[in-house]
Amino acid sequence: MDITSRIPNVPLSKFKRTKIIATLGPASDSYDAVLALIKAGANGLRLNFSHGTHEEHGRRIKWIRKASKEYGKPVAIIMDLQGPKLRLGDFEGIINVQTGQSLRLKFGANYEETGIIPTQYDLSKKVKRGERVYIYDGKVRTTVTSVSEDGMIHLRAENDGILIKRKGMNLPDTDFGGDVITAKDKKDLAFGSTQDIDYVAQSFVQTANDIRSMRRILKNLGMDAKIIVKFETSSAVENIDEIVQEADLIMIARGDLAVETPAESVPIVQRKLIALGLKFAKPTIVATQMLFSMTEAPEPTRAEVSDVATAVFLGADCVMLSDETANGRYPLEAVQVMKRVTVYSESNRLTQVSYPQDKKEDSRQSAISKAIISLAESIKAHAIVAETKSGSTALQIASYRPSVPIIAVTSDSRTAQQLAIVYGTKSYVRPADPMAATKLTDWLFQKKVLSKGDTLVTASGKYPGVVGTTDTIKVRVL
């Protein structure tokens, strides 16, 4: 029996379109907590491999699949790699920094003995004179004045501040030359290849070649996970079009992005990425500090509510919670609030945002998708039912943001789980069958998800289970 055979009996009109991703961590580290997050509205669960052991992540993966089966709802599992996350090393106390002060950094240095600030990554092979180095999430901004042959980096502080051990560093001007997949990432991916992973989130991507390298690694490991590209570097923004086209999904990681690029540019980058996602049928995820105050408070700020609503209005596929559900005091409440905001925003939007400057290129698949939506909307259909093996048909239809829900029928459980975080799509697993859509809608009628008299538009192919064969559109009245 597949996991969707016990899907909760919720009418289609009540389903939220914008999906929610929640991050697991110490605050949600139990089976009951995972099940509660899924019941509250989480469609995807993120595992942050910057923290935690393989044993801990493996345990959480088992919990997710068990909870998904118990509740009867496909859930996407996202493996978020650390990438070349640059951090200071260990030292005692706090280092006070003054404007104009000279600082010295070196990989693995002993600060107490030498006064040289340690780093966890050998930056001397990458940075050049004149490049910017932002430390502690940009709280201390410095410029490289020189790099010694012995690996010493000399910096000039541009503002007053403090440094604390293990705080992150951002290098917006530095070219890492394709060296963004670290030894730790490769070890984590080897572990991930033994687990039930739907997506791999790649950190600190700079060019499309970084994604191609990741794809080769996944292929060699036999992984069928799709790649989420995290936009969090200035180089990625400079190469935005080619990266989007190479990616499977897009995450707008606004935390590091706001340090690497001017903070005022982030809302514009967010809009551009959502527009490109719609153009190329690449789902988009808006992330970082969406309900950050809820790590400590039971209610969000008005600005946070507005931020989530704006992501909905702009057409994002997903909104994501990080610290709120991983380390916060109110993980369940954060998901509940996010669901309330997304559903209300979807139900009360005054206008539909469009991006006329980024029209889709004509193709057979896009033409079929537009025909399906045009028919569904003109006859006021209650749902579009798409038979899909790879998920491509549902992705294309969803990228046009139809006003009716999408029911995806697939014979592949991986596809169903991956579609769990695609806008407006409810996915179900059924055996490949010429009557798959009819059998599913009959079952949904029995479960009172659909009602007598509901009109459906179905899209299917002559060869069920074969990728790229959608060629038939039908209208059915229950």
C-alpha atoms as one frame of an Amber mdcrd trajectory, in Angstrom:
protein
   0.000   0.000   0.000   1.482   3.362  -1.016   1.794   6.295   1.353  -0.990
   8.262  -0.331  -3.661   5.627   0.275  -4.534   7.262   3.596  -4.310  10.911
   2.507  -6.373  13.103   4.883  -9.871  13.832   3.598  -9.419  17.526   2.844
 -11.356  19.148  -0.014  -9.172  20.497  -2.827 -10.371  24.018  -2.114  -8.650
  23.857   1.288  -5.219  22.812   0.041  -2.516  25.452   0.228  -0.674  26.136
  -3.034   2.603  27.526  -1.666   4.582  24.754   0.007   6.431  24.842   3.338
   9.893  23.442   4.095  10.955  23.027   7.735  14.479  22.324   8.997  15.048
  19.582  11.549  17.396  20.069  14.493  17.604  19.812  18.275  14.211  21.532
  18.681  12.486  18.928  16.487  14.595  15.856  17.218  11.958  13.182  17.825
   9.517  11.119  15.803   6.532  12.854  17.419   7.981  16.268  16.522   8.532
  15.230  12.894   4.987  13.866  12.601   3.587  17.052  14.159   5.449  19.260
  11.649   4.090  17.217   8.736   0.548  17.358  10.097   0.882  21.127  10.633
   1.680  21.686   6.960   5.356  20.923   6.246   5.739  19.481   2.729   9.508
  19.149   2.799  11.975  18.578   5.632  15.536  19.878   5.422  18.554  18.224
   7.001  21.386  20.714   7.517  24.674  18.840   7.081  26.612  21.789   8.498
  25.508  20.337  11.829  24.812  16.882  13.214  26.295  13.442  12.619  25.437
  10.880   9.979  23.841   8.777  12.684  21.556  11.662  13.708  20.558  12.438
  10.116  19.959   8.764   9.346  17.628   8.519  12.328  15.703  11.600  11.173
  15.327  10.234   7.647  13.705   7.084   9.041  11.382   9.215  11.165  10.340
  11.293   8.143   9.487   8.269   6.027   7.617   6.603   8.889   5.637   9.782
   9.630   4.945  10.331   5.926   3.516   6.818   5.645   1.519   7.118   8.887
  -0.081  10.420   7.820  -0.464   9.394   4.180   1.319  12.375   2.625   4.420
  12.445   0.388   7.218  14.530   1.963  10.427  15.698   0.278  13.725  15.143
   2.122  16.377  17.768   1.420  20.058  17.118   2.141  21.641  20.576   2.519
  25.428  20.421   2.085  27.750  22.731   3.985  29.972  23.606   1.018  33.058
  25.778   1.564  31.532  27.508   4.579  34.385  29.704   5.666  34.797  30.158
   9.398  37.259  31.434  11.921  39.043  28.804  13.991  39.095  28.378  17.758
  40.491  30.964  20.156  39.673  32.118  23.646  37.530  35.136  24.448  36.584
  38.036  22.180  38.863  39.942  19.813  38.073  43.668  19.689  38.608  45.288
  16.296  38.989  48.992  15.515  38.716  50.846  12.217  42.049  50.840  10.364
  43.524  48.068  12.499  45.725  45.455  10.812  44.647  41.847  11.282  46.444
  38.629  10.401  44.708  35.390   9.421  46.227  31.955   8.822  44.874  28.451
   8.443  45.179  26.543  11.726  47.084  29.294  13.598  47.332  29.428  17.404
  46.022  32.856  18.416  47.078  32.620  22.072  50.727  32.000  21.109  51.103
  34.104  17.952  48.310  36.710  17.857  47.360  35.362  14.426  43.645  34.666
  13.996  43.023  31.058  12.871  40.758  30.022  10.002  39.264  26.614   9.215
  40.068  26.920   5.496  43.300  27.910   3.757  42.196  31.160   2.143  45.742
  32.131   1.105  45.401  30.057  -2.062  42.279  31.949  -3.140  42.248  35.582
  -1.953  44.054  38.471  -3.611  45.040  41.961  -2.552  42.155  44.423  -2.599
  39.425  41.795  -2.145  36.833  42.155   0.599  36.586  39.744   3.534  33.463
  40.012   5.678  33.596  38.290   9.065  30.855  37.388  11.582  27.999  37.724
   9.067  29.403  41.021   7.837  29.676  42.644  11.278  33.403  43.180  10.700
  34.325  44.283   7.187  37.932  44.070   6.060  40.065  44.401   2.931  43.032
  42.205   1.987  46.239  44.270   1.959  48.645  41.423   1.148  49.088  37.646
   1.081  52.431  36.177   2.219  54.090  33.101   0.710  53.794  31.326   4.064
  49.994  31.508   3.866  49.522  34.627   6.023  46.704  36.968   5.004  46.958
  40.616   6.052  43.713  42.562   6.400  42.698  46.132   7.157  39.560  46.590
   9.260  37.016  48.982   7.763  34.855  49.335  10.899  34.814  48.724  14.643
  33.526  45.385  15.880  34.284  42.129  17.624  35.367  38.660  16.502  34.275
  35.410  18.142  35.560  31.915  17.404  34.008  29.857  14.604  32.056  32.780
  13.132  31.412  32.687   9.396  33.263  34.598   6.689  32.099  35.870   3.294
  34.396  36.683   0.373  32.240  38.373  -2.286  35.181  39.167  -4.612  37.019
  35.840  -4.414  36.923  33.275  -7.221  37.060  29.749  -5.801  37.741  28.328
  -9.252  35.208  25.523  -9.062  36.455  24.406  -5.654  33.041  24.580  -3.962
  32.445  20.859  -3.348  34.525  20.074  -0.278  35.909  16.811   1.099  33.224
  16.965   3.789  30.529  17.363   1.126  31.816  14.264  -0.681  31.756  12.221
   2.537  28.237  13.456   3.265  27.129  12.583  -0.283  28.575   9.071   0.068
  26.404   8.711   3.164  23.432  10.266   1.366  23.740   7.682  -1.416  22.770
   5.016   1.142  19.709   6.998   2.290  16.287   7.938   0.898  17.161  11.472
  -0.285  15.010  13.481  -2.728  17.052  16.668  -3.102  20.659  17.786  -2.581
  21.029  21.507  -1.838  24.383  22.766  -3.142  25.961  25.645  -1.209  28.027
  28.626  -2.394  27.632  27.903  -6.114  29.475  30.403  -8.305  29.012  29.093
 -11.864  26.974  26.521 -13.776  30.090  24.311 -13.903  29.759  23.811 -10.130
  26.333  22.251 -10.710  27.636  20.046 -13.510  30.363  18.777 -11.188  27.751
  17.992  -8.549  25.598  16.169 -11.093  28.549  13.959 -12.084  29.154  13.056
  -8.431  25.483  12.174  -7.890  25.489  10.020 -11.020  28.634   8.179  -9.956
  27.071   7.519  -6.553  23.890   6.221  -8.165  21.750   8.962  -6.587  18.505
  10.054  -8.261  18.191  13.181  -6.111  17.634  16.493  -7.858  19.867  19.519
  -7.252  18.710  22.638  -5.423  21.094  25.512  -6.132  21.467  27.970  -3.263
  21.930  31.534  -4.482  24.155  33.034  -1.794  27.216  34.464  -3.570  27.787
  37.548  -5.683  29.293  35.327  -8.414  26.057  33.337  -8.610  24.088  36.554
  -9.135  26.482  37.554 -11.935  25.898  34.172 -13.626  22.204  34.023 -12.768
  20.715  32.916 -16.103  23.057  30.028 -16.853  22.888  28.759 -13.259  19.078
  28.759 -13.225  18.951  26.804 -16.463  21.406  24.202 -15.137  19.664  23.821
 -11.753  16.688  21.628 -10.932  15.390  23.962  -8.196  16.419  27.370  -6.871
  16.843  28.434  -3.251  17.132  32.158  -2.525  19.396  31.966   0.550  19.005
  35.554   1.647  21.274  35.407   4.715  24.666  35.023   3.026  23.350  36.755
  -0.098  22.685  39.930   1.922  26.328  39.895   3.076  27.868  39.085  -0.309
  25.729  41.635  -2.181  24.200  44.963  -1.111  21.297  44.241   1.229  19.030
  46.507  -0.804  19.609  44.348  -3.901  18.320  41.130  -2.304  14.570  41.841
  -2.873  15.338  42.523  -6.543  17.380  39.333  -6.875  14.531  37.443  -5.200
  12.037  38.750  -7.751  14.355  38.018 -10.671  14.980  34.448  -9.514  11.265
  33.762  -9.080  10.651  35.150 -12.582  13.381  32.939 -14.065  12.033  29.967
 -12.133   8.626  30.477 -13.730  10.184  30.950 -17.152  12.237  27.752 -17.074
   9.860  25.657 -14.883  12.376  25.550 -12.020  10.658  25.653  -8.594  11.851
  28.402  -6.243  12.360  28.426  -2.475  12.531  31.655  -0.453  14.661  31.094
   2.649  16.288  32.665   5.712  14.752  34.531   8.654  11.193  34.380   7.355
   9.795  34.035  10.889  13.067  34.462  12.770  11.549  36.143  15.834   9.663
  32.889  16.453  12.895  31.241  17.578  12.159  33.025  20.868   8.582  34.356
  20.623   5.284  32.513  20.013   4.102  35.085  17.456   5.872  36.636  14.430
   6.442  40.325  13.779   4.246  42.186  11.302   7.265  42.592   9.015   7.797
  38.812   8.975   4.166  38.154   8.106   4.500  40.655   5.274   7.697  38.946
   4.103   6.010  35.540   3.856   2.963  37.045   2.134   5.207  38.837  -0.374
   6.888  35.551  -1.313   3.410  34.123  -1.968   2.344  37.133  -4.035   5.534
  36.963  -6.127   4.887  33.332  -7.062   7.443  31.351  -5.055   6.867  27.594
  -4.872   8.080  27.265  -1.276   8.830  29.254   1.841  11.380  27.791   4.234
  11.956  27.767   7.985  15.490  27.301   9.329  16.371  28.157  12.932  12.674
  28.551  13.680  12.101  24.781  13.559  15.674  23.521  14.068  16.636  25.437
  17.209  13.678  27.631  18.151  11.346  27.397  21.122   8.216  27.223  18.944
   8.911  24.930  15.950   5.349  23.640  15.572   3.806  27.080  16.004   6.152
  28.459  13.323   4.828  25.977  10.743   1.252  26.662  11.804   1.736  30.426
  11.443   3.404  30.022   8.062   0.517  27.900   6.815  -2.055  30.450   8.020
  -0.205  33.283   6.287   0.252  31.409   2.997  -3.352  30.207   2.813  -4.767
  33.641   3.668  -2.453  35.359   1.176  -3.408  32.938  -1.593  -7.117  33.398
  -0.885  -7.025  37.184  -0.742  -4.450  38.294  -3.288  -5.762  41.276  -5.214
  -3.692  40.807  -8.366  -1.650  38.076 -10.010   2.002  39.071 -10.379   3.304
  38.650 -13.926   6.755  38.999 -15.431   6.154  40.042 -19.049   9.862  40.531
 -19.733  10.509  36.818 -19.185   8.098  34.957 -21.427   8.595  31.217 -21.866
  10.135  29.847 -25.013   7.674  27.908 -27.164   8.006  24.129 -27.026   5.750
  21.120 -27.480   5.512  20.610 -23.731   4.782  24.262 -22.950   2.128  24.375
 -25.682   0.408  21.310 -24.198   0.600  22.826 -20.702  -0.976  26.097 -21.869
  -3.736  24.186 -23.663  -4.501  22.155 -20.519  -4.706  25.280 -18.349  -6.744
  27.256 -20.879  -9.281  24.451 -21.104  -9.415  23.939 -17.324  -9.953  27.613
 -16.609 -12.482  28.200 -19.394 -14.748  25.365 -18.185 -14.106  26.200 -14.516
 -12.629  22.769 -13.782 -12.116  21.779 -10.159  -8.682  20.233 -10.823  -6.107
  19.308 -13.434  -5.083  15.645 -13.226  -1.651  15.008 -14.754  -0.206  11.548
 -15.292   3.583  11.870 -15.055   6.524   9.501 -14.748   9.344  12.003 -14.174
   7.256  14.893 -12.835   8.045  17.065 -15.864   4.401  17.429 -16.954   3.329
  18.613 -13.492   6.323  20.972 -13.272   5.469  22.617 -16.584   1.796  23.037
 -15.692   2.652  24.395 -12.225   5.071  26.950 -13.699   2.108  28.698 -15.347
   0.445  29.030 -11.915  -3.041  27.814 -12.933  -5.985  28.925 -10.834  -7.027
  25.292 -10.271  -5.174  22.665  -8.196  -2.929  20.088  -9.881  -3.269  16.396
  -9.017  -0.157  14.503 -10.147  -0.381  10.728 -10.630   2.934   8.874 -10.883
   4.171   5.314 -10.617   7.448   6.518  -9.074   7.553   7.267  -5.321  10.667
   9.440  -5.768   8.786  11.637  -8.230   5.829  11.922  -5.851   8.131  13.006
  -3.025   9.942  15.522  -5.223   6.634  17.003  -6.400   5.623  17.521  -2.769
   7.354  20.935  -2.826   6.059  22.072  -6.229   3.467  24.865  -6.237  -0.180
  23.838  -6.230   0.559  20.140  -6.748  -0.769  17.157  -4.800   1.045  13.965
  -5.774  -0.174  10.369  -5.568   1.587   7.073  -6.300  -0.295   4.577  -8.449
   0.877   1.736 -10.747   1.433   2.663 -14.400  -1.937   2.059 -16.020  -3.901
   3.527 -18.961  -6.704   4.198 -16.443  -4.470   5.586 -13.648  -6.062   9.040
 -13.612  -9.619   7.644 -13.702  -8.943   5.157 -10.920  -7.320   7.835  -8.749
 -10.137  10.348  -9.193 -12.681   7.621  -8.413 -10.793   6.958  -5.180 -10.618
  10.692  -4.348 -14.378  10.855  -4.934 -14.877   7.993  -2.469 -12.660   9.820
   0.063 -14.734  13.014  -0.428 -11.743  14.973  -1.662 -13.732  15.351  -4.876
 -17.526  15.644  -5.120 -20.287  14.571  -7.479 -20.521  16.995 -10.389 -16.851
  18.118 -10.161 -15.266  18.730 -13.556 -11.714  17.510 -14.176  -9.230  17.996
 -17.008  -6.820  15.074 -17.354  -3.504  14.954 -19.200  -2.055  11.562 -20.060
   0.019   9.690 -22.613  -0.402   6.697 -24.866   2.383   4.880 -23.035   1.863
   5.099 -19.237   5.096   5.331 -17.282   7.140   6.519 -20.278   8.761   9.959
 -19.849   7.710  12.719 -22.257   4.708  11.050 -23.916   1.853  13.287 -22.728
  -0.389  13.695 -25.773  -4.018  13.365 -24.628  -6.289  15.870 -22.864  -9.736
  14.819 -21.635 -12.629  16.367 -19.703 -14.436  14.288 -17.095 -17.454  15.120
 -14.942 -17.808  13.011 -11.767
